[in-house]
Amino acid sequence: MAALPLRKTLLSVTGFAVLCLLLVAIAPTRLSVFPQAPQTETVAWPVAQVQHEQPVLSDSWSFNHTRDARNYGLSASQCDAAFPQLYAEIDRAVAHRRQSPITVSEVETDWRGDGIVRALIHSNQLYVVENRGVSDANHRPRSLAVLHSLHRAITATDEIIPDIEFTLTDHDSADIGDVEHTTWAFARLPEQEKLWLMPDFNFWAWPGVGIRSFAELRDKIEEEEVEFVDREMKLVWRGSVDVAAHDVRAALLRQSMGKEWSDVQSLDWSNRTDVDAKLLSMDEHCGYAFVAQTEGNTYSGRLKYLLLCSSLLLTHPLRFIEHFTHLLSPTGPQQNHVQLRRDFADLPSTMNHYLAHPDRAALIADNARRTFRERYLTPAAEACYWRRLVRGWAEVSFTPRVREQAEVADRRTGGTKTVSRRRGVPFESYAIMEAVEWERPAADRRPLRGDEMSEQSIGAMDDAVRGKGIRLLERWGWERWGIGEKGGRKRTIGMGTEGKAKGDDREVYGCARVDICFSVRRNRGHAALEETIQSSLSLSLSLPPSLSLSLSLSLSLSLSLSLPDGAPEWQLTLP
């Protein structure tokens, strides 16, 4: 009889163990929430997309721009609820590639000489794999701003971001007719279906034109806003007519010339006096009841800022598409701007109409404010767009190879060895070093001499200097001219290792010509080794048409340096 309780105990323990095993077997388990590539050398591999459960929204939550405009970490469900019409460009791009997924070869960078970055996202971390021609004054701020914006969107969420590899291009026009590659771009033409649109660089900041932060500007405009009827009842526009869309801008100037309602003026960017007299900040544009939009060489970066104003926007039909321009509505109850003819022939009658009916103009402007400043152009919307762009790309693209085989120095043997390492560099380091590889310990950041520069860096810097009106006609064969930034807009041109010439590029424009010739003699102290090297530097200057300059200058300067025996002797002569 004593065995009966023991048998019951054993049965109970056995039953409990079986129950535990069943629970473990049916419970969802996964070692990693990220899709993992197989352990092969294959770069592209098909993978089923992991479905992540999104948080369920309560019925009481809705987007409130006062509270949520700067919330970079909205969940995917909150993003969908807050910005349901934001993702049309992503949906279009995904549908376009659904039947022909993106391949590894399409994200190579050799099709662009500059302004392109190759990157990957793995385990919610942004890595820069390659940067091509992004060190000059034009591409550097653009590429850094875009990468910062993307990095902020990734790190602001606790949700899973799929692994992807991609390229982004910081040119105004990303497509140069190449049909073998696809990339992320700021804008596209309707026929450029392979381009994927991303928020442009000035959604981060555009300090070169006085915009320290997009979010700060948005707040400033909102805080200082006055009623529509209290604004200056004129149409405002500033810009150069020397652009690809010359016909549009010239037509705007022509149709508004001499009108009482017009504050439309062209700017000559090469004339400092003209710029100082006419230039308006973006928030000053918002003090006008009517603002004009025109495209330039491609899309115009001003559009997003004008839409923050809650002024009445007047524009010609836009050719270039940005990630938000599908939200522009020219007619109907939700009309948020006025679309005119490309030649602006209907501008005078349109202005007369809205000046006579300011209530109607204010209603359209209010629609624009609610649609853009208070919703689709908020920092929160930008972050949501970035994350949806990553998810959309992942749906129709390969999964990146995260690791690579590399030859590195073997300190133990003095030779080399093959190691497996992660591809790319984490963005946190890239943001500091602006490179994907560097020596350790890293050298101090300083302007480089020409002989320390790569051919690519020299070419990019030469282009940047030409843009400021300085052309280097020749370089010494034994040492390159060094070009670097110094003291804000000061540019230093290093001559050899001893001499320096300085110029303020704010006063260099491009017409009147000044030639400065340097004659340099290098003596080694022995007649047999004497060597004479000559080079010339040409500066192209421009003066406003209203000014004339007469200058006669005669200068002779001789500088000799005596160095220890065995060291070269330098002599610089300015005739």
Steps between C-alpha positions, in 0.01 A plus 500: 500500500799731555585481132173670398585853623845467342342400166265800520794730572698368204200541273454860616867588444497333159185686398645835610819435303305410186293818536817714528645337189181570307500865607862543393433329166208720404645829629643730226877499530766681306865552584506836319228738391708604198511296179838328481692430182615143440868430564609513137688746283184577302415868518135486402267236635121469510348537842147504625415832658461476875162627611525715812198569713429869529362656816125535506384859521239595748192670362592812695837564327522741210779716367522839668755726335557705814592186693632266231663712228850428633438142606754314287409165654136443406417134452421365155131492587511856626680608183229339289226665702665842506623516138283268290568684171875551546635183341370518142851523353619197696197297396562597137866398515419167667237419238745591223756246628262228617558284191873577467660526844806717558832317462844554651644640178245782505651651814854532367631857500728510196230656281536834684824690532398676820219574741404139572508292820455125535363388834330211673276456800548195721345436841364856511849642443599720206835420336676697227666261255635746243503874442585632157584866446321644803785698658460832319304802616190406298460128562635479854217683682236333285617143554559552872159661548321212327690234695433680828128516421484130415703406807270704722192327359653155555619560855182676612289184479506182706340308214690268269642652182571246224853449370563674167783627278453806281657810350393862534594786271522859621486669158200714411454261209601147589434336165757551224341261254639183656266203466698240694474648848242630743548743785327721755456855375357836602275539195413336172322561173185294432683269259781428749315215663806316629588781744384471861425833662639596840464825698756746374797621703345823622241316705797474738647850458624741235737730690650633177180699441435574867280203593665354809240227538183414314320428827615831647382693194162330512460593867613858437250550219220360713591710803530829307204450267250781452149484357473481123337842467776660710775396261638708218249446220760443232653212308860432602775316312879512493734303279738486209377474142824336388369145547366218287141617554588846370172527308294457816688751710529755222124471440427559868712815498340622178140447612553664839712796390364836612197354679397647836457152641849385399815456706652267243871563448790315343831454676847518354691263724832632366418852621536531876332840507198370309467197727528705819232741380242245384553170681222384734518221755247221467305614806487853354322351198223399740424865572340522154148381422605354162813297423618382158668167428720430199723211408867566428755265352286211621264506798512802728588451865292802599163327450492324836581826678232698319247235600583569865383860465122458476517765230330446164742309278493572126699272272534385142444127428795321658705260288702344780345275762609508864391252763216727616390687186216257426326666797471830312134551408421778247120462505210379711402548865853407617674737258830606658667706226428677171644357180568742216620460143868441439530841334316667793272679252210455745692643797363860484135392484555239773658753735221749438243230579651396832574857606129564450409179689751468787271262689528245220878546490521451877293180478738345247797608711342340809460174310871511420587564863295205624628267228868587506626696800277323749525149355689383192803730532555443871823339623288207619371444147853509360615229744198286416574538129862389546399182683229418246754557220731243660216249537381556144850454359541178701184355344648500149874485561770249588612449858848645547814306571602635839850353523793485259838332473791743525879483499649670806846529649603215729709656774602163633656374178572829327297389199130512424201293592141462385232599747123529494380849587188711479456701184500875531544725798231589758356841433606623844864473389433616146341820633832582668756365253300543176680194367447125492865417577773685687832436668522450873583710685321742272693804381389846602234652278667776295516631144705254295792581277451400142740207520290354781175512307341230296434570134127498577535758779714727284247485217210576733684790661605640163135498396403678821764767448397553138150563629639788704680646197849365567661279238825318545655496154802285579632291783860422576585148397682432825245645738135593464338819607326448833152638536313503827245685708624744760312748715148467362501632144877554488678277254869423532710410199826344618812559290750226564565473871599854592290760318126564534261720308163591643187621328150579617275314258204715597642767271594268214235467232612458140558774231797731529820300477809527716805286437749433775813312405732337747855411415651249735862388502609205702875455552656202666839673539674316217507624143439151369174479694371849435142498387264777394126445519243749380126499535218748469181565689210677334222670691179587317316789660169663423370844583140623496411671171443825688861515618823553318848441630828654398800362680867534435727298720868436487641276764824315536564270788785262554514250781790269569524236766833357607467148629754256642733318263323229312163674512353670193518877475185687399471831324166664422485796264192705415579715190 
